[in-house]
Amino acid sequence: MSRVDLGGRVLNTRVDGKGDQWIILSNSLGADLSMWDDQIASLTARYKVLRYDTRGHGGSDTPGAMATFADLNGDVIALMDHFKIEKAAFMGLSMGGMTGMGLAVDHADRITRVVCADARADAPEPFRANWDARIAAIEAGGLEAIVDGTLASWLTEDWRAANPDRVAQIRAMVLANDPQGYIACCHALKGLDCLRRLPEAKVPILFVGGDQDMGAAPAVMQAMADATPGGVYTQIPNAAHVANINAPEAFNAAIAEFLGL
């Protein structure tokens, strides 16, 4: 683990593996880099893996009251420059997947391929209103006000009932974030505008999502894949919004061929 000063913001990072290629992993809103623990063993068989806590999350600083996807994309490129990574594959979930789509369009000279998991690509009015309501709830009651609803959307009811200790760990992960950092990233989500640009994507994108994901529903993700040159959507059975935790074996199998594992 190391905290990297990128000039105006400090991000917490971790590097695993000794592969000859790099892959960068980007967490969802409310998570930190530990959300990818179930993927590390398979990824490090081929890749050197750079994980980072998105600004305002985990051990990373909150550099401002509002973030944009230009900021989040810029953080990835700055980390690549810091670690002297010329090119890398990228995998992100939810907010991290949205970041990946932007990189596929605007930074194809640095990104070789993208796994976009459990994400959507646009921000219609109901989506934006949801983030306004969530911001208000956090301002009134902190992250405690939204954590239980978050877990209900992230993980299927059966999985939560069968894994109480893991659910407690994930709950603690959400609550450990900086509330103002969470809010700053909510503003980025309100400005999400990738769908119209997906036809410009210059690198392969694999879209992966849980079949019970309500926030990034299968039909939404299929439409994203249809809009992307060569885009493919793979559905993960018995999984909600955080499919890589909810169904790790199926998730790992879904990404294996695309990433050459």
Buried (B, 14 or more C-beta within 10 A) or exposed (E): EEEBEBEEBBBBBBBBBEBEBBBBBBBBBBBBBBBBEBBBEBBBEBBBBBBBBBBBBBBBBBBBEEBBBEBBBBBBBBBBEBBEBEEBBBBBBBBBBBBBBBBBBBBBEBBBBBBBBBBBBBBEEEBBEBBEEBBEBBEEEEBEBBBEEBBBBBBBEEBBEEBEEEBEEBBEBBBEBBBBBBBBBBBBBBBBEBBEBBEEBEBBBBBBBBBBBEBBBBEBBBBBBEBBEEBBBBBBEBBBBBBBBBBBEBBBBBBBEBBEB
